């Protein structure tokens, strides 16, 4: 996990350096050319630069160890900062792009003076963004391979949103550069600023879509999502196979940080066991679960009677299906 943290920091740092240089170049080019698409892309890069700073802060703050006031640590703080990234993409990037595009479409375009500068800046920006994008793709693919998941499945399931944020930002940046190039080129060819305005509006639509996707990912993580279904199935199988356990009545998992899972299980133990036997079995099973899955950080095992009607009703209410019927003890 420490190696993954270092890789995430490298990915964010590279994106920060690239976006800062690109933002400065785009601002100068937008002022020189007067292009609405370039102005929208300049706002996009400024937002991305600000976002990388937020991601760096999130990485640092979420890595703090647990303490008395926060016994489960600060892992979820990363999701707060990544959610702020989604807000910044929309507030700083998309809204400005919409403003520039609508103003141009309404017939108030600034006068263009030098298209060549715009093309050069867009080309250089594309190269720099591509370098950052390659690093983000490399990390996400490596993480997906480590998790044994296909690329897209990993993006949907991951509890580590930092590299996904950079990947989505860079993908949007590359697409936005192509839209800006098209808008600028069509404006030059036709002499009609309409195309420049359309390019700016499309960049706004693109940024809005990215903001919504990032917001959705982090909203689910903040609410608290179940751990990887494969981990849940394996934990249930391991607990059910323990010689002291008659039946796994219920099992709950919650992610509370990147690669950090809390697992709670209610178990019906054999009636012949003493209290000491149950205690030793709980300690052993918790240790075995943590050894099998390094992301499991905390384990709570609760002895329960299998025929308890209240427990059965709670399980049915949560999962929408009957719990396995209790058999004889």
N, C-alpha and C positions, 0 to 999 in steps of 0.2 A: 504493500500500500504506500510505503514511503517513496518507492520508485515511481509509482503512478502520480503522487503529489508533485514530485520533481518534474515529471514530464508535463503535467498540467501547467506548472509555473513557466516552463520553457515555452509552451504553446502560447500562453497569454502574453509573455514578455515579447515574443517575436511579433505577435499581432499588434501589440502596443507600439513597438518601434516602427512597423510598417505603416500603421494607420496615422501616426503622428506626421511622418514625412509626407504621406499622400495628402492628408488634410491641408497642410500648408501649401503644397503645390496646386491643389484644386482651387483653393481660395484665390490664389494669385491668378490662375487661369480663368476663373469665373469673372473676376474683375476686369481682366484684359479682354475677354471675348464677349462678355455680357450674356452668355448662354444660360438659359433657365435650367437646362439639364445638368450643366456643369455646376451651377449653384446648388442644385438639389444634391448632387454627388458630393460637393464640398460639405454640406450639412450632414450627409450620411457619414462621411469620414470623421468629422468632428464628433458625432455621436458615438461612433465605434471607438475612437480614442478614449473618450470619457468612459465608455463601457469597459474597456480593458483595465482601466484604473479600478473600477468597481469590482471586477472579477479578481484582481490582485488582492484587494482589501478582503474580499470574501474568502479567498484561499487562506490568507494569513489568520483571520479571526476565527474561522471555523476549525482550524487546527489546534486551538487551545485545549489543554487537557481538562478533564472533568474536575469539578470542585464541589464544595458543599452545597452551594446554591444551584448548581447545574450538574446534578449527579450523572446525567447521561452525556455530558459534554456540550460542545457548541456546534456540532456537525450541521444542524439545520440552518445555522446562520448563513451558510453558503447559499442556500436556496433563496433567502431574503435578498441578498445582493444580486443574485442572478435574475430575480424577478424585477429588481430595479433596472437592470440592463434592458429588459423587455419594455419597461415604461419609457426609458430614455430613447430607445430606438424609435418608438412611436412619437414621443413628444418632441425630440430634437431633430429627428430625421424625417419621418413620414409627414408630419404636419407642415414642416417648412417646404418639403417637396411639393405637396399639394398646393400650398400658397403660391409658390413660384410658377407651377404649371397653370393654375387657374388664372393668375394675373396675365400670363402670356397669352392664353387662349382667349381672354376677354379683350385682347387687342392693346396691351400695354407692355410690349416687349422692349427691353433695353437695346440700344444699338450695338451690333457686333462689329468688332474691329479686326480681329486676327484669329482665324480658325486654326491656323497651323499650331499655335501655342496650345490650343485645346486638344488637338489630336495627339501632340507629343505628351502632354500630361496624362491623358487617358491611357496611352500605350505604356508609359512608365508605371503608372498606377496599377495597370493590369498585371504587369510582371511582378511587382512587389506583393500584390494581393495573392497572386498565384503561389508565391513562395510560402506565405503564411498559411494559405489553404492546404497546400501539400503537407505541412507539418500537422495541421489539425486532422486531416484525413488519416495520416500515418498513425497518430495517437489513437483515434477512434477505432481504426481497424485493429490495432494491437490490443486495445482493451476488449473489443468484441471477441477477438481470438482467445484471449485469456478467459473470458466468460463462456466460451464455447457457443456463441450465438452468432447468427447471421448479422451482417452490418445493420440493416434496417431494424431488425428485432432488437438489437442492442440499443439503438437510439430510442426506441419506444419504452424499453424496460429500465434503462440505466438510472442509478441514483447519483450519478456524478455528472451534473449538468454543465460544468465549466467548459470542457472540451467540446461538448455539443453546441454550446453558445458560440464559441469561436468558429466552429465549422459552419453554423448557420449564418453568422455574420459575414464570414468570408465568401460563402456561396452567394449570399445576397449582394455583396460588394462586386463580385465578378459579373453577375447578371446585370447589376445596376450600371456598371461601366459600359457594357454592351448596349444597354438602352440609351445611355448618354451619347455614346458614339453614333448610334443610329439617329437620334434626335438632332444632333449637331450636323451630321452629314446630310440628312434630308433637308434641313434648313438651308444649308449652303447650296444644295443642288436646285431646290425649288424657289429659294428666296422667300419662303413662307415660314414665319415663326411658329405657325400652328404645330409643326412637327416637333419642334423643340419643347413646346408646352406639353404635347402628348408624352414625350419622353420623360419629362419631370413628373407628370401625374402617374405614369406607370411605375416609376421609381417609388413614389409614395405608396402605391398599392403593394408593391413588393415588400417594402419595409413594414407595412401594416401586417402582412401575412406572417413575416418572420416574428414580429412582436407577439402576435397571437399564439403562434406555436410555442415560443419560449415561455410565454405566460402560462399556457396550459400545462407544459411539462413541470414547471416549478410549483404551480398550484397543487398538482397531485402530490408532489413530494412534501410540500408544506402541510397538507392535510394529513399525510401519513399513509403511505401505500404498503401493501403486502410485499414481503421479500420475494425473490425469484421463485416461481412455482416449483422449480426443480429442487430448490433448497427445502421448501415446505414439504414436498413429497418424501424426500430423503429423511428429513427429521421425523416425520410421522412413522416411516418404516423402521427407523432405528429405535424409536421409543417403543413402538409396538412389538419389536422383536426382543426387548429386554425381558429376561426371565421373571422379573418381579412384577411385570405389568400385565394385567388382564385385558385392558382396553384403553385406547386413547380417546377420551371423551371429547376433547376439543384442543385445537392448537391455533395460536394467534402469533403472527409476526408483524413487526412494524419497522420500517427503515427510519432511522433518525440521524442520518448523515451518510456521507459517501462510504460505501462498503462497511456500514455499521447497522447491525440488525438486533432487535430485541425479540426474543422468542419466549412465549408463555404457553405452557401446556397443562391441561388438566388430565390426570391419569387415575384410572381405577387400579389400585395395587391388589395383589393377592391377599386374601383375608388372613392367611397363615403367617404373614410377615409381622415382625415386631416393629415398634416405632424406630428402633435403632436400625433395623434392616432397611426401612423406607428412607431414612436419612442418608445412609451410606449409598443406597441406590440412586438417590437424587443427585448427590455429589458426583458419583461416577458418570451418570448419563449426561449431566451438564458438561463435564470435562470432555467426554467423547464427542458431543455435538460441536463444541468449540474447536476441537482438534480436527474434525472432519470439514468444518466450514469456518475459515478464519474471519469471515465477515460477521459471524455471530459474536456479539459483544457481551450481551447479558442473557441469562437463561433463568426462567422462573418455572418451577414445576410444582403443581398443586395436587395433592391427593383428593379425590372426590369419589363418592359412590356412583356407580354407573346408572342406578335407577332413580336418581334425583330428578323429579319432574320439572323443577324450576330450571335446572341446567339444561335439560333436554329442550325445553321451550326456548331458551336463549339461543341455543345452537341453531334451532330451526328458524328462528326469527332472523338471525344473522345471514345464514346461507340460503334460505328459501327452500330448504329440502329437509326431510327428516334425518335425524342422526341415525347411525347404524343401530339396529335394535339391540338392546342389552340382552345378553345371554345369561346362563346360570353362573354364579360366582364359584 
